[in-house]
């Protein structure tokens, strides 16, 4: 996804962090191993996960089908 910037939470320290970028799909990667690959999910699934975290409960089953390969 050229042009999409990776973002890390301002709550994250220097270790044990993930970064996210959104451009069509949402991609997540480990900051300790940025070249180690990414997890790609639909933006709808990512938003459902975030809503569940903010509500302090796990999200329901994904509604968008299978996860797209990176």
Phi and psi in degrees as a GROMACS rama.xvg file:
@    title "Ramachandran Plot"
@    xaxis  label "Phi"
@    yaxis  label "Psi"
@TYPE xy
-59.6141  140.989  UNK-2
90.5221  -19.8372  UNK-3
-85.695  124.384  UNK-4
-82.4454  141.056  UNK-5
-77.9428  140.788  UNK-6
-128.32  141.889  UNK-7
-121.351  141.928  UNK-8
-59.7571  141.728  UNK-9
-69.1187  -14.0179  UNK-10
-82.6622  -11.2761  UNK-11
-77.7951  145.028  UNK-12
-88.1182  -151.589  UNK-13
-91.4635  -15.2603  UNK-14
-121.435  162.932  UNK-15
54.6021  49.0899  UNK-16
-120.105  159.383  UNK-17
-123.142  155.63  UNK-18
-118.631  152.748  UNK-19
-133.285  144.201  UNK-20
-137.831  148.108  UNK-21
-127.53  121.514  UNK-22
-161.428  86.2709  UNK-23
86.7718  -65.1182  UNK-24
-110.324  159.853  UNK-25
-97.3844  132.639  UNK-26
-119.761  140.763  UNK-27
-126.048  137.618  UNK-28
-142.369  159.981  UNK-29
-84.707  129.44  UNK-30
-69.1556  -21.3105  UNK-31
-78.1457  -18.1534  UNK-32
-142.807  68.3564  UNK-33
-62.734  -25.7104  UNK-34
-91.5609  -0.272487  UNK-35
-80.3983  1.81373  UNK-36
113.666  170.707  UNK-37
-132.703  155.919  UNK-38
-102.387  124.485  UNK-39
-111.531  130.454  UNK-40
-135.608  161.515  UNK-41
-66.0113  151.979  UNK-42
-61.6764  -34.3747  UNK-43
-62.3288  -42.3554  UNK-44
-65.8581  -41.1664  UNK-45
-61.8282  -44.3223  UNK-46
-63.8773  -36.6663  UNK-47
-65.5687  -40.358  UNK-48
-61.8035  -48.2048  UNK-49
-61.3816  -41.1423  UNK-50
-62.2068  -40.3892  UNK-51
-64.8159  -41.3263  UNK-52
-63.6253  -45.3524  UNK-53
-64.8945  -31.6066  UNK-54
-86.0327  -2.73103  UNK-55
60.9707  38.0919  UNK-56
-144.71  152.525  UNK-57
-69.3347  147.923  UNK-58
-69.6489  159.386  UNK-59
-73.1589  -174.304  UNK-60
-60.8388  142.387  UNK-61
-58.7438  143.791  UNK-62
-103.553  -3.5246  UNK-63
-101.208  4.35775  UNK-64
89.7777  -159.584  UNK-65
-70.0516  157.955  UNK-66
-72.9357  137.158  UNK-67
-78.2131  140.725  UNK-68
-68.3473  149.497  UNK-69
